[in-house]
Amino acid sequence: MSRPSSEPVTGPAAPPPAPPKPAVPAARPPAASASKAVAAAEAAPAAAVAPAVAADQPAPSAPAAAPRKVTGWRFGRFLRARIGTDRLVLELFSSRRNPQLVARIVQPYVAGGDAGSSALPTELAAAAAALDPALAAMEAGVAAEGGKPLRGLVCDVVIDDAWMLYDVVRADLRGLSPRAADALIGSSLADVAGVAPSEIVSRWQPQGESPYTLACGLPANALPVLNEALRAHRLTTGAVEGEFVLEYNRHRQRLAPKCSVIAVVREAGAQLAVLINGVLTSMSFEFGVDAPKELELRGRGLLRVAGVGGDGAVQFYAISHAGWKAPEPWVCLAAA
């Protein structure tokens, strides 16, 4: 991951054994599935996992550089793949500055590669394998409409939080060597997931000057599947991030920083997080929970874990797709 900054969190790809770069945040998967027990990873091609929190610390000064010419691909067409628990959705957008949806493919999961039978995958790597047929269908559709080839475009990947694992570690790791900090975070996430550290790709990021470090990981066998599918279609891996990270960065300016409970609600459950004084202090994924009252109870329980009493002024935010409604105390925000 890259060093934390005040900019929105970005995603990971197969991380190099270099010094730690910023990390991302988390969902708690079922103990039975090592893949699902991994944190939200954000990364770029050969990049790393990035955290969903902006660190309020000044960036080190650097010598002035000559203006850099901006290349067109950064603002031109791009793809976004959403790997859910029940399907994979691939979207083509016209540009990054003013994104307009150009094409969309919904790829159901199939059992053992048999297009005639559907089955929900139990591991992220199996779900990621659906990206290849989705890309093939997208290319065929675009070609049939006389559109430009997709070759050379960047594809961002958003992963359902049910496949991810986030953890907030109460420790400032900036005084440790990169290797020691990575080993500590890897072991922490592996303990939560119930797997060996080698089965997880992890990254971390400090949150300003607070003692809370945001850690994130995802199954080590999933990134190669994603990267290979994109390479096969001559595409570049962009940001790889969990849904919580994506939505947190989109809405963070609207969140009350003093004390908030955030719930990103999806088909498989809800990713909960507690934000106190602008710092994420506790996170938990609640499988199968989407009823507003139950979410409120789980959120208040997470507040207690974070050391916050239930009598203070707490804001509750639910981020979900259109159609999901919640009464007070929830404030509903639209998902991307």
C-alpha positions as CSV (number, residue, x, y, z in Angstrom):
1,M,0.0,0.0,0.0
2,S,1.1,3.5,-0.4
3,R,1.6,5.9,2.5
4,P,-1.7,7.3,3.9
5,S,-2.9,10.6,2.6
6,S,-5.9,12.8,3.0
7,E,-7.2,11.6,-0.4
8,P,-9.8,8.9,-0.8
9,V,-8.7,5.4,-0.4
10,T,-7.7,3.4,-3.4
11,G,-7.4,-0.3,-4.1
12,P,-4.9,-3.2,-4.3
13,A,-3.5,-5.8,-6.5
14,A,-0.9,-8.4,-6.0
15,P,1.3,-6.5,-3.5
16,P,5.1,-6.5,-3.8
17,P,7.3,-7.4,-0.9
18,A,8.2,-3.8,-0.4
19,P,7.7,-1.4,2.5
20,P,4.1,-1.2,3.7
21,K,1.8,1.1,1.9
22,P,-1.7,2.4,3.0
23,A,-4.2,-0.3,3.8
24,V,-8.0,-0.7,3.7
25,P,-10.9,-1.7,6.1
26,A,-13.2,-5.0,6.8
27,A,-15.9,-7.6,7.0
28,R,-15.9,-10.8,9.1
29,P,-16.4,-13.9,6.9
30,P,-17.6,-17.3,8.0
31,A,-14.9,-19.3,9.9
32,A,-15.3,-22.1,7.4
33,S,-14.2,-20.1,4.4
34,A,-10.7,-18.8,4.4
35,S,-11.4,-16.7,1.3
36,K,-14.4,-15.0,2.8
37,A,-12.5,-14.2,5.9
38,V,-10.3,-11.7,4.3
39,A,-10.3,-7.9,4.5
40,A,-11.3,-5.4,1.9
41,A,-8.3,-5.0,-0.3
42,E,-7.7,-2.1,-2.5
43,A,-4.9,-2.3,-5.1
44,A,-3.7,-1.5,-8.5
45,P,-1.8,-3.8,-10.8
46,A,0.9,-5.1,-8.5
47,A,-0.1,-2.6,-6.0
48,A,-1.5,-3.3,-2.5
49,V,-4.5,-3.0,-0.2
50,A,-5.5,0.4,0.9
51,P,-7.5,1.6,3.8
52,A,-10.9,3.3,3.8
53,V,-9.9,6.2,5.9
54,A,-8.1,9.4,5.1
55,A,-5.2,10.1,7.4
56,D,-5.1,13.7,8.5
57,Q,-1.4,14.1,8.5
58,P,0.7,16.4,6.3
59,A,2.6,14.8,3.4
60,P,6.4,15.2,3.5
61,S,7.6,18.1,1.4
62,A,9.1,17.2,-1.9
63,P,11.1,19.1,-4.5
64,A,9.0,20.8,-7.1
65,A,8.6,18.8,-10.2
66,A,8.0,19.9,-13.8
67,P,4.3,19.8,-14.8
68,R,3.5,16.3,-15.9
69,K,1.6,15.7,-19.1
70,V,-1.8,14.0,-18.3
71,T,-2.4,11.0,-20.5
72,G,-5.9,10.4,-21.9
73,W,-6.5,7.0,-20.5
74,R,-6.8,8.4,-17.0
75,F,-10.0,10.3,-17.9
76,G,-11.3,8.2,-20.8
77,R,-13.4,5.0,-20.8
78,F,-13.0,2.6,-18.0
79,L,-14.5,-0.7,-16.7
80,R,-15.7,-1.5,-13.2
81,A,-16.3,-5.1,-12.1
82,R,-18.4,-5.7,-8.9
83,I,-17.8,-9.1,-7.4
84,G,-20.9,-9.9,-5.3
85,T,-21.9,-12.9,-3.4
86,D,-24.7,-13.8,-5.9
87,R,-23.4,-12.5,-9.2
88,L,-20.7,-10.5,-10.9
89,V,-21.6,-7.2,-12.6
90,L,-19.3,-5.6,-15.3
91,E,-19.9,-2.0,-16.3
92,L,-18.3,0.2,-19.0
93,F,-18.3,3.9,-18.4
94,S,-17.7,6.8,-20.8
95,S,-15.1,8.7,-18.7
96,R,-13.9,9.2,-15.2
97,R,-14.6,13.0,-15.0
98,N,-18.2,12.6,-16.0
99,P,-19.0,8.8,-15.9
100,Q,-21.9,7.7,-18.0
101,L,-22.9,4.1,-18.1
102,V,-22.3,2.8,-21.7
103,A,-22.8,-1.0,-21.2
104,R,-23.6,-3.5,-18.5
105,I,-23.2,-7.2,-18.2
106,V,-24.7,-9.3,-15.3
107,Q,-22.7,-12.6,-15.1
108,P,-24.3,-15.3,-12.9
109,Y,-22.1,-17.8,-11.2
110,V,-22.1,-21.3,-12.6
111,A,-21.3,-24.6,-11.1
112,G,-18.0,-26.2,-12.1
113,G,-17.9,-24.2,-15.3
114,D,-21.3,-25.7,-16.5
115,A,-23.3,-22.9,-18.0
116,G,-26.4,-24.9,-17.4
117,S,-26.3,-25.0,-13.7
118,S,-25.9,-22.1,-11.3
119,A,-24.3,-22.3,-7.8
120,L,-23.1,-19.6,-5.5
121,P,-19.3,-19.8,-5.0
122,T,-17.9,-20.3,-1.5
123,E,-14.5,-18.6,-2.2
124,L,-13.6,-15.3,-3.7
125,A,-11.2,-16.9,-6.3
126,A,-14.1,-18.9,-7.7
127,A,-16.3,-15.8,-7.9
128,A,-13.5,-13.9,-9.6
129,A,-13.3,-16.6,-12.3
130,A,-16.7,-15.2,-13.6
131,L,-14.8,-12.1,-14.7
132,D,-13.4,-13.8,-17.8
133,P,-16.8,-14.7,-19.4
134,A,-18.2,-11.4,-18.4
135,L,-15.4,-9.6,-20.3
136,A,-15.9,-11.8,-23.3
137,A,-19.6,-10.9,-23.4
138,M,-18.9,-7.2,-23.0
139,E,-16.4,-7.3,-25.8
140,A,-18.8,-9.0,-28.1
141,G,-21.6,-6.6,-27.2
142,V,-19.5,-3.5,-27.8
143,A,-18.2,-4.9,-31.1
144,A,-21.8,-5.7,-32.3
145,E,-22.7,-2.0,-31.6
146,G,-19.7,-0.8,-33.6
147,G,-17.9,0.6,-30.5
148,K,-14.2,0.9,-29.9
149,P,-12.4,-2.2,-28.6
150,L,-11.9,-2.5,-24.9
151,R,-8.2,-3.3,-25.2
152,G,-5.9,-1.1,-23.1
153,L,-8.7,0.1,-20.7
154,V,-8.3,0.1,-16.9
155,C,-10.7,-2.1,-14.9
156,D,-11.4,-1.2,-11.3
157,V,-12.6,-4.1,-9.1
158,V,-15.1,-3.7,-6.2
159,I,-15.4,-6.7,-3.9
160,D,-18.4,-7.4,-1.7
161,D,-17.5,-7.0,1.9
162,A,-18.7,-10.5,2.6
163,W,-15.5,-11.7,0.9
164,M,-13.3,-9.2,2.8
165,L,-11.9,-8.8,6.3
166,Y,-11.2,-5.5,8.0
167,D,-9.6,-5.0,11.4
168,V,-8.8,-2.0,13.5
169,V,-5.6,-2.6,15.4
170,R,-5.0,-0.4,18.4
171,A,-1.4,0.2,17.8
172,D,0.7,2.8,16.0
173,L,3.0,0.8,13.7
174,R,4.9,3.7,12.2
175,G,7.8,3.1,14.5
176,L,8.2,-0.5,13.4
177,S,10.2,-1.6,10.4
178,P,8.0,-2.3,7.3
179,R,8.7,-6.1,7.6
180,A,7.8,-6.2,11.3
181,A,4.6,-4.1,10.8
182,D,3.5,-6.3,7.8
183,A,4.1,-9.4,9.9
184,L,2.1,-8.1,12.8
185,I,-0.9,-7.1,10.6
186,G,-0.8,-10.3,8.7
187,S,-0.8,-12.4,11.9
188,S,-3.7,-10.3,13.3
189,L,-5.9,-10.7,10.2
190,A,-5.0,-14.4,10.0
191,D,-6.1,-14.9,13.6
192,V,-9.4,-13.2,12.9
193,A,-9.9,-15.3,9.8
194,G,-8.7,-18.6,11.3
195,V,-6.2,-19.2,8.5
196,A,-2.4,-19.1,8.1
197,P,-0.9,-15.7,7.4
198,S,0.4,-17.0,4.0
199,E,-3.3,-17.4,2.9
200,I,-3.9,-13.6,3.1
201,V,-2.7,-10.6,1.3
202,S,-2.8,-7.8,3.8
203,R,-2.1,-4.1,4.0
204,W,-2.4,-1.4,6.7
205,Q,-2.7,2.4,7.1
206,P,-2.4,4.6,10.2
207,Q,-5.2,7.0,10.8
208,G,-3.6,10.4,11.3
209,E,-2.0,10.7,14.8
210,S,-4.5,8.3,16.4
211,P,-3.4,5.0,18.0
212,Y,-5.7,3.1,15.6
213,T,-4.3,1.4,12.5
214,L,-6.7,0.2,9.8
215,A,-5.8,-3.2,8.4
216,C,-7.3,-5.0,5.5
217,G,-6.7,-8.3,3.7
218,L,-8.1,-10.7,1.1
219,P,-7.5,-14.3,0.0
220,A,-4.0,-14.6,-1.5
221,N,-5.3,-16.9,-4.3
222,A,-7.9,-14.4,-5.5
223,L,-5.6,-11.6,-6.9
224,P,-3.9,-13.9,-9.5
225,V,-7.3,-15.0,-10.8
226,L,-8.4,-11.3,-11.3
227,N,-5.1,-10.2,-12.8
228,E,-5.0,-13.2,-15.2
229,A,-8.5,-12.6,-16.4
230,L,-7.8,-8.9,-17.1
231,R,-4.4,-9.7,-18.8
232,A,-6.1,-12.2,-21.1
233,H,-8.3,-9.4,-22.4
234,R,-5.4,-6.9,-22.6
235,L,-6.8,-4.8,-19.8
236,T,-5.0,-3.1,-16.9
237,T,-5.9,-3.8,-13.3
238,G,-7.0,-0.5,-11.6
239,A,-8.2,-0.1,-8.0
240,V,-9.2,-3.3,-6.1
241,E,-11.2,-2.4,-3.1
242,G,-14.0,-3.5,-0.8
243,E,-17.5,-2.0,-1.1
244,F,-17.1,-0.3,2.3
245,V,-14.0,1.5,1.2
246,L,-15.7,2.7,-2.0
247,E,-18.8,3.9,-0.2
248,Y,-16.9,5.4,2.7
249,N,-14.8,7.5,0.4
250,R,-17.9,8.6,-1.6
251,H,-19.8,9.7,1.5
252,R,-17.2,10.6,4.2
253,Q,-17.8,14.4,3.8
254,R,-21.4,13.8,4.7
255,L,-20.7,11.7,7.8
256,A,-20.8,13.3,11.3
257,P,-17.2,12.7,12.4
258,K,-17.7,13.0,16.2
259,C,-19.6,9.8,16.6
260,S,-21.3,7.7,13.8
261,V,-22.3,4.2,13.1
262,I,-22.0,3.3,9.4
263,A,-23.7,0.3,7.8
264,V,-23.1,-0.7,4.2
265,V,-26.0,-3.0,3.5
266,R,-25.8,-5.7,0.8
267,E,-27.5,-9.0,-0.1
268,A,-25.3,-11.1,2.2
269,G,-25.4,-8.8,5.2
270,A,-24.0,-5.5,6.4
271,Q,-20.6,-4.1,7.0
272,L,-20.7,-2.0,10.2
273,A,-18.1,0.5,11.4
274,V,-17.9,3.1,14.2
275,L,-16.4,6.5,13.4
276,I,-15.3,8.6,16.4
277,N,-13.6,12.0,16.0
278,G,-12.9,11.2,12.3
279,V,-11.2,7.8,13.1
280,L,-12.6,4.3,12.4
281,T,-12.3,2.6,15.8
282,S,-14.2,-0.7,15.3
283,M,-15.6,-2.7,12.4
284,S,-17.7,-5.9,12.0
285,F,-19.5,-7.7,9.2
286,E,-22.9,-9.0,10.2
287,F,-24.0,-11.9,7.9
288,G,-27.7,-12.1,7.0
289,V,-28.6,-8.9,8.9
290,D,-30.4,-6.2,7.0
291,A,-33.4,-5.3,9.1
292,P,-33.1,-1.7,10.4
293,K,-33.9,-2.5,14.0
294,E,-31.5,-5.5,14.1
295,L,-28.8,-3.3,12.5
296,E,-29.3,-0.6,15.1
297,L,-28.8,-3.2,17.9
298,R,-25.7,-4.6,16.3
299,G,-24.4,-1.0,15.7
300,R,-25.0,-0.1,19.4
301,G,-23.2,-3.2,20.4
302,L,-20.2,-2.2,18.2
303,L,-20.3,1.2,20.0
304,R,-19.8,-0.5,23.3
305,V,-16.9,-2.5,21.8
306,A,-15.4,0.9,20.8
307,G,-15.9,2.2,24.4
308,V,-18.7,4.5,23.6
309,G,-21.8,4.7,25.8
310,G,-25.3,4.4,24.1
311,D,-26.6,7.7,25.7
312,G,-24.4,10.1,23.7
313,A,-25.3,11.8,20.4
314,V,-24.8,9.1,17.8
315,Q,-25.6,9.4,14.0
316,F,-26.6,6.3,12.2
317,Y,-26.0,6.1,8.4
318,A,-27.2,3.2,6.2
319,I,-25.7,3.0,2.7
320,S,-27.6,0.8,0.3
321,H,-29.1,0.4,-3.1
322,A,-32.4,2.0,-4.1
323,G,-35.4,0.3,-2.5
324,W,-33.9,-0.3,0.9
325,K,-35.6,2.0,3.5
326,A,-34.9,2.5,7.1
327,P,-36.7,4.5,9.8
328,E,-35.1,6.8,12.4
329,P,-32.4,6.8,13.7
330,W,-31.0,5.8,10.3
331,V,-30.1,8.3,7.6
332,C,-30.2,6.6,4.3
333,L,-27.5,7.3,1.7
334,A,-27.5,6.0,-1.9
335,A,-24.9,3.5,-2.9
336,A,-22.8,3.9,-6.0
